[in-house]
Amino acid sequence: VTLGRVLRAVVTFKGILIEWVVVRAYNEPLLDEDGKVDLYTPSQYKVFQKVTDNANAAMLNFCSPGFSDLSIRSFFWKVCCYWYITLTFVHKNSCNLVEQGTFQNQLQVLWLDKGFVGFFNTIILWPGFPLLDVFGWETFQLPNLQHLFYMSVNGLVGTVLSELLWLWGCFLTSSLMATLSLSLTIPLTMFVDIWLKGIKYSLLIYIGAIPMMTSFIAVSLLTHYESWDPLMDGMKYLHRKCWRRNHMYR
């Protein structure tokens, strides 16, 4: 067990908690007919879909090669892992606070969700870096201008812009489509790693990527053709075939 694998798995599972309120809040009303908060809505299956997608991503990240080989043996690295998990639970509580509110429109859900993420990261995550430097566990060094530019571009494009576009896609389509589109990052990342880095994966990972892409294509077709029911059409086709065969034998 290495530090890189565990941290990647923890980061992936953190996505479950980050997206919980997004999947639940804008997709269905939070209040029932009596005006009470209804936290147990039929959208539970979409939350389950999100959980399974992140679990699959975590397992792939944990099993994939090329990660850090720093073993978790020292007390310092164990404390860092427990600290990160604690921050994840704190963020889940903030999502619950947002989830129990009454939202006037979908845009307010977006800003509240991202605002709470940034707020808790600012007051809890950032103060930890100077503490690491004070106790001598990790040297805290300010980045130079080049590193600061790269970090700013990565934060704006890789975090802010990508998350906003994903949430906007949720509003324009559905949470199911957005979740399936996130699951496509796994096979696409695999193809890029194979093409650019020459990484070799096991046969089971290739087999697991097939249903991910198939499910996204199938849901896209069903969403585009809303009146099309392929399951019913297939059953009717089999029924006609069987009925004709029985009629010929008679």
C-alpha positions as CSV (number, residue, x, y, z in Angstrom):
1,V,0.0,0.0,0.0
2,T,1.5,3.3,-1.1
3,L,0.7,6.9,-0.2
4,G,-0.1,7.8,-3.8
5,R,-2.7,5.1,-4.2
6,V,-4.4,5.8,-0.9
7,L,-4.6,9.6,-1.5
8,R,-6.0,9.0,-5.0
9,A,-8.6,6.7,-3.6
10,V,-9.5,9.2,-0.9
11,V,-9.7,12.1,-3.4
12,T,-12.0,10.0,-5.6
13,F,-14.3,9.0,-2.8
14,K,-14.4,12.7,-1.8
15,G,-16.2,13.3,-5.1
16,I,-19.1,11.2,-3.7
17,L,-19.6,13.7,-0.9
18,I,-19.1,16.8,-3.1
19,E,-21.7,15.8,-5.7
20,W,-24.3,14.4,-3.2
21,V,-26.0,17.7,-2.7
22,V,-25.8,18.6,-6.5
23,V,-27.5,15.3,-7.5
24,R,-30.3,15.8,-5.0
25,A,-30.9,19.5,-4.8
26,Y,-31.7,20.6,-8.4
27,N,-33.2,17.4,-9.6
28,E,-36.2,17.2,-7.4
29,P,-38.0,19.6,-4.9
30,L,-36.7,19.4,-1.4
31,L,-40.2,20.1,0.1
32,D,-43.1,17.7,0.1
33,E,-46.8,18.6,-0.2
34,D,-47.0,19.6,3.5
35,G,-44.0,22.0,3.2
36,K,-41.6,19.7,5.1
37,V,-38.1,18.9,4.0
38,D,-38.1,15.6,2.1
39,L,-34.6,14.1,2.1
40,Y,-35.6,10.7,0.9
41,T,-36.8,11.2,-2.7
42,P,-36.9,8.8,-5.7
43,S,-33.6,10.2,-6.9
44,Q,-31.7,7.8,-4.6
45,Y,-30.9,5.6,-7.6
46,K,-29.0,8.5,-9.1
47,V,-27.0,8.9,-5.9
48,F,-26.3,5.2,-6.0
49,Q,-25.1,5.6,-9.6
50,K,-22.8,8.4,-8.5
51,V,-21.4,6.2,-5.7
52,T,-20.7,3.2,-7.9
53,D,-19.0,5.4,-10.5
54,N,-16.7,6.9,-8.0
55,A,-16.0,3.5,-6.4
56,N,-15.0,2.1,-9.8
57,A,-12.7,5.1,-10.4
58,A,-11.1,4.7,-6.9
59,M,-10.4,1.0,-7.6
60,L,-8.9,1.8,-10.9
61,N,-6.7,4.5,-9.4
62,F,-5.7,2.2,-6.6
63,C,-4.7,-0.7,-8.9
64,S,-3.2,1.3,-11.8
65,P,0.6,1.5,-12.1
66,G,2.8,4.6,-12.1
67,F,1.8,6.1,-8.7
68,S,4.0,7.2,-5.9
69,D,5.9,4.4,-4.2
70,L,6.2,6.1,-0.9
71,S,5.0,3.6,1.7
72,I,2.8,4.7,4.6
73,R,4.9,3.7,7.5
74,S,5.7,6.9,9.4
75,F,3.3,8.6,11.8
76,F,3.3,11.8,9.8
77,W,1.8,10.2,6.7
78,K,-0.9,8.5,8.7
79,V,-1.8,11.8,10.3
80,C,-2.1,13.4,6.9
81,C,-4.4,10.7,5.6
82,Y,-6.7,10.9,8.7
83,W,-6.7,14.7,8.4
84,Y,-7.8,14.6,4.8
85,I,-10.6,12.1,5.7
86,T,-11.7,14.4,8.5
87,L,-11.9,17.3,6.0
88,T,-14.1,15.1,3.8
89,F,-16.6,14.6,6.6
90,V,-16.6,18.3,7.3
91,H,-17.4,19.0,3.7
92,K,-20.2,16.4,3.8
93,N,-21.8,18.3,6.7
94,S,-21.6,21.5,4.8
95,C,-23.4,19.8,1.9
96,N,-26.1,18.7,4.3
97,L,-26.6,22.3,5.3
98,V,-26.9,23.4,1.7
99,E,-29.2,20.5,1.0
100,Q,-31.7,21.4,3.6
101,G,-32.2,24.9,2.4
102,T,-34.9,26.2,0.0
103,F,-33.5,27.3,-3.3
104,Q,-35.1,29.9,-5.5
105,N,-33.5,28.8,-8.7
106,Q,-30.9,26.3,-10.0
107,L,-28.1,28.9,-10.3
108,Q,-28.3,29.6,-6.6
109,V,-27.6,25.9,-5.9
110,L,-24.4,26.1,-8.1
111,W,-23.0,29.1,-6.3
112,L,-23.9,27.8,-2.8
113,D,-22.3,24.5,-3.4
114,K,-19.0,25.9,-4.8
115,G,-19.0,28.6,-2.2
116,F,-19.2,26.1,0.7
117,V,-16.4,24.1,-0.9
118,G,-14.1,27.1,-1.2
119,F,-15.0,28.4,2.3
120,F,-14.1,25.2,4.1
121,N,-11.0,24.7,2.1
122,T,-9.9,28.2,3.0
123,I,-10.5,28.0,6.7
124,I,-9.5,24.4,7.3
125,L,-7.2,23.2,4.5
126,W,-4.9,26.2,4.0
127,P,-4.0,26.8,7.7
128,G,-2.5,23.3,7.8
129,F,0.4,24.1,5.4
130,P,2.1,26.6,7.8
131,L,1.6,24.1,10.6
132,L,3.5,21.5,8.7
133,D,6.4,23.9,8.2
134,V,6.4,24.9,11.9
135,F,6.6,21.4,13.2
136,G,9.2,20.5,10.6
137,W,7.2,17.8,8.9
138,E,7.1,19.5,5.5
139,T,8.9,22.5,4.1
140,F,6.4,25.2,3.2
141,Q,7.8,27.2,0.2
142,L,6.1,29.9,-1.7
143,P,6.0,29.2,-5.5
144,N,7.9,31.3,-8.0
145,L,6.1,33.2,-10.7
146,Q,6.3,30.4,-13.2
147,H,4.8,27.8,-10.8
148,L,2.2,30.3,-9.6
149,F,1.1,30.9,-13.2
150,Y,0.8,27.1,-13.8
151,M,-1.1,26.6,-10.5
152,S,-3.5,29.5,-11.4
153,V,-4.2,28.2,-14.9
154,N,-4.7,24.7,-13.5
155,G,-7.0,25.9,-10.8
156,L,-9.1,28.1,-13.1
157,V,-9.3,25.6,-16.0
158,G,-9.0,22.3,-14.3
159,T,-11.2,23.0,-11.3
160,V,-13.4,26.1,-11.6
161,L,-14.2,26.0,-15.3
162,S,-14.5,22.2,-15.5
163,E,-16.8,22.1,-12.5
164,L,-19.0,25.0,-13.7
165,L,-19.3,23.4,-17.2
166,W,-20.2,20.0,-15.6
167,L,-22.9,21.6,-13.4
168,W,-24.2,23.6,-16.4
169,G,-24.4,20.3,-18.3
170,C,-26.5,18.9,-15.4
171,F,-28.9,21.7,-15.7
172,L,-29.2,21.4,-19.4
173,T,-29.5,17.6,-19.5
174,S,-29.9,15.5,-16.4
175,S,-27.8,14.3,-13.5
176,L,-27.8,10.8,-15.1
177,M,-26.2,12.1,-18.3
178,A,-23.7,14.1,-16.3
179,T,-22.8,11.1,-14.1
180,L,-22.3,8.9,-17.1
181,S,-20.2,11.5,-18.8
182,L,-17.9,11.6,-15.8
183,S,-17.5,7.8,-16.0
184,L,-16.1,8.3,-19.5
185,T,-13.0,10.0,-18.0
186,I,-11.8,6.5,-16.9
187,P,-11.6,4.9,-20.4
188,L,-10.5,8.1,-22.0
189,T,-7.7,8.5,-19.5
190,M,-6.7,4.9,-20.1
191,F,-6.5,5.5,-23.8
192,V,-4.4,8.6,-23.4
193,D,-2.0,6.8,-21.0
194,I,-1.6,4.0,-23.4
195,W,-1.0,6.3,-26.3
196,L,1.4,8.8,-24.6
197,K,2.9,7.0,-21.7
198,G,2.8,3.4,-22.9
199,I,1.1,2.1,-19.8
200,K,-0.2,-1.4,-20.0
201,Y,-3.4,-2.4,-18.1
202,S,-4.8,-5.8,-17.3
203,L,-7.5,-7.4,-19.4
204,L,-10.1,-6.9,-16.7
205,I,-9.7,-3.1,-16.9
206,Y,-10.3,-3.2,-20.6
207,I,-13.4,-5.3,-20.2
208,G,-14.7,-2.9,-17.5
209,A,-14.3,0.1,-19.8
210,I,-16.7,-1.5,-22.3
211,P,-19.9,-1.2,-20.3
212,M,-19.0,2.4,-19.3
213,M,-18.9,3.5,-22.9
214,T,-21.9,1.4,-23.8
215,S,-24.0,2.8,-21.1
216,F,-23.2,6.4,-22.1
217,I,-24.1,5.7,-25.7
218,A,-27.3,3.9,-24.8
219,V,-28.5,6.6,-22.4
220,S,-27.7,9.3,-25.0
221,L,-29.8,7.5,-27.6
222,L,-32.7,7.0,-25.2
223,T,-32.5,10.6,-24.1
224,H,-32.5,11.8,-27.7
225,Y,-35.4,9.6,-28.8
226,E,-37.7,10.0,-25.8
227,S,-40.6,8.0,-27.3
228,W,-38.4,5.1,-28.3
229,D,-38.6,2.0,-26.0
230,P,-36.1,-0.5,-27.3
231,L,-36.9,-3.0,-24.6
232,M,-40.6,-3.1,-25.5
233,D,-39.7,-3.2,-29.2
234,G,-37.5,-6.2,-28.6
235,M,-40.1,-8.0,-26.6
236,K,-42.7,-7.4,-29.3
237,Y,-40.3,-8.6,-31.9
238,L,-39.6,-11.8,-30.0
239,H,-43.3,-12.3,-29.4
240,R,-44.0,-12.0,-33.1
241,K,-41.3,-14.4,-34.0
242,C,-42.5,-17.0,-31.4
243,W,-46.1,-16.6,-32.4
244,R,-45.4,-17.0,-36.1
245,R,-43.3,-20.2,-35.4
246,N,-46.0,-21.7,-33.3
247,H,-48.7,-20.8,-35.9
248,M,-46.6,-22.5,-38.6
249,Y,-46.3,-25.7,-36.6
250,R,-50.1,-25.8,-36.0
